[in-house]
Amino acid sequence: MKVLLIDDEQAMLTALSQLLSRIEGVEIVGMVRSSAEAVAFAAQHVVDLAFVDIMIAEDSGLTVALALRKMNADLDIVFVTSHKGYALDAFDVYPLDYIVKPVSLKRLEETVARAARGRVEKLDSGNLDSSKRLSVAGLGGLQISSVQGDSLKWMSRKSQELFAYLLLCHGNRVAKVRILEDLFHDREEKNSELYLNTALYQLRRTLSTCGIKENITSDREHYLMSLEPIKVDFIEFEERLSGFHTIDENNIEAAIAAQKMYTGDLFDDKAYGWALVERERLSDLYEAFAKRLAKWLLDNNQIRQAVQIAKRLVRRNELDEEANMLLMHGFAALKDRLALQLHYKQYESLLKQELHIQPSAELAEWYGRL
């Protein structure tokens, strides 16, 4: 994703570029300090995502954002500013996000993931069945919207949770007693069924705004939600991965694109205890595929791409020796001895501190030979 940074403070440009450079798939194509420079740059370069300060010297960031959007309607705008009072005005530009300083890496990762997910959905939109009424982004959180991009308005958190629960049933029937145990275990038994009926009523009311109220059916003891009109990212992710029995030069670009679909763990910002097993299964599925992909890239001299994937794996689990070995093999292939030495020492120290063990004999022997 090609990123342009627009801020009149060099320190902010530097800080943003350092944080964004740590995010997989981000390429900072330009850093400018004035509105005129921003417009001139965008006229000559491809830009996917622009981070814009609300106040750029004496100019308005809102004005430059509007100018950039007129030049490129597909450009995503993110306002980064300390001026909270401009938030409502900023949304007249239809930005992707609005971030108030100070900016954290986690916040930027969430924003970049949203931008990437939106671009994948736009690319896929031409292939969507016209019957698709809802789009669910469950990887990295839970966002549910109409295909036009409007977020659903939930009547209660429990009705949203019930929707997520039925999604994980993949269109299969689920026993009422199981729903009561998983979602309403904290309620008195005599009232739990009343709470379920209330949540179900609220869910159907919400789905009726998209014309799919009737997709939830039930008998006295079971419930079922048809997924036919719903586009679900974690289901598509798993289906996409199932097609990669091998990774080779004919499908490597598709494999890299599939890896990028995993923008975070399932329902990551929700405390859904009933989803933990599925969250871990999808996480394991992603990590196994990402490791296969990184190994292929290393073996085929696509080192920098492999290093980016290995870095993401290490961020997910700093104690994963296979992920750390992949990253160190990448540093070795790049002949970056300093990065290799620093990472080995950091990993060695972390193992000692957290697990009171040393790196495996295999890793220590490989590192010693270098």
Secondary structure by P-SEA (a helix, b strand, c coil): cbbbbbcccaaaaaaaaaaaaaccccccccccccaaaaaaaaacccccccccccccccccaaaaaaaaaaacccbbbbbbccccccccccccccccccccccccaaaaaaaaaaaaaaaaaaaacccccccccbbbccccbbbbbcccbbbbbbccaaaaaaaaaaaaaccbbbbaaaaaaccccccccccaaaaaaaaaaaaaaaaccccccccccccccbbbbbccccccaaaaaaaaaaaccccccccaaaaaaaaaccccccccccccccaaaaaaaaaaaaaaaaaaaaaaaaaacccaaaaaaaaaaaaaccccaaaaaaaaaaaaaacaaaaaaaaaaaaaaaaaacccccccaaaaaaaaac
